[in-house]
Amino acid sequence: MTIDTPSLTEMGVLNPDQIASYSTVHLAQEMDVLKIDYRREKGSFLPKHRRYEFKRISRPMPGNDLKGKDAIRYDISPILSKAISELDALLANNKQTKATKESLQRELAELNSDISHRIKHLSKTIDTLE
């Protein structure tokens, strides 16, 4: 069964049949990250992981008495939402995915990297405020 993936194609995913898994991370109030893991042949020059960043859409909150930051709501990007539904459809037939020790260690290393970059950014921001 072939599944149509126009959003993934628009993002540059050329081999949707090689997708092994994906994860999403909400990095900041206005930013989401989609990470896609691929099953590649040994010796392939194609990447095993790709990362896509999506800005959230800011919308005003309903109500007249909200001011400042409370008056803005951030919604998920429509492209990301469509891509997630396409990925879910692609992976629905592939329920045999198993978490291996290596994949969990790799995911932990990526999470540590993301958090350390975020901490450095916040530290620099705090230093500029003083």
N, C-alpha and C positions, 0 to 999 in steps of 0.2 A: 504494500500500500504506500503510495507516494503522497506526502503531505505538502501542501502549498505553503511556502514560507516567504512572502514578499517583504516583510519587515526585516527578517534576517538577511535576505539578499541585499536590501537597501543598506544595511550596516556593513556589508562586505563579507558575509559568511557564504563562502562558495561551496563548501562540502558539508551540508547539514546532516548527511547520513553518517559522518564521522564524529558527531558530537556525543561525548560520553556523559557529561553532566554540566550543570551550571549552578551558580550561586549569585545572590544579589546582596549588596552591602549598602546600607544607608550611611554614607560617610559624614555628611554635614546636613544642616537643615535644608539646603537647596541642592544637594548632590547625591545621586545614586550611582552605584557601580555594578555592572554585570560582568561576571567572569565566566567564560566558557572553556571547558576542558574538552580536548579532542582525543580520539583514538587514532594514532598515526602509525604507519608502517615503520619498522625499524630502519634507520638510515634516512628517513624523510627529512627534508629541509623545512617543511612547513612547521609552524609553531604548535606546541602541544596545549598552550593556554593563550587566550586572548582576553583583553580587558577593555570594556567600553564604559565611558562615563556619560551620564545623562543629567542635565540640569532639570530640576523640578520647576514646575510652573507655579508662579505666585498668583494668588487670587485674593481679593478682599473677603474678609469674613462677613457674614450677614450680621446686621445690627449696627445701630448708629453710635452706641456708647463705647465701642472699642477704639482704642487709640494706639499708635506706635506699632511695636512688633506684634502685639496681640491682634491687630486688625488684619494681619496677612496670614493666609493659609497656603502651604506648599503641597501641591498635588503631584503624583507620579507622572512622568513624561508619557504621552500616549504611545510613542514609539516603543518605549521600554515595556509598557503594558502589553502591547501586541506581540513583541518579541518573546515575552515570558509565556504567553498563551501558546505561541507557536512551538517554543521549546518544550512545554508540557505535553503538547500533542505528539511531538517527535519522540519524546522519551517515555510516553505512556506504554508503548509496545516493548520497551527495553527495561523491564523491571528487574533484570538480573544484576544491576549495578551493585557492586559490593565495595564497602569502604575498606581499603587496605591500609596497612600501617604507613606505607610510603605516602599515599594520597592524603592521609590525615596529618602527617608531619609536614607535608608541603603546604597544606591549607593553613596550618598553625604558623608556619614561617611567613606566609603571605599576610596573615592577620597581624602578626608581630610587626612586620614592615609597615603596614598601613597605620597601625596605632602609633608607632614611633614617629612616622612622618607627621601625623596629626598633632602629637604632643610637641614636636619641634615647632610646628606652625603656631600653636597656641602660646608656647613660651616666647617666641619672637613677638607675637601680638601683645602679650602682657608687658614685655620689656619696652615696647614703644609707647605704652600708656604711662609709664612712670616718669 
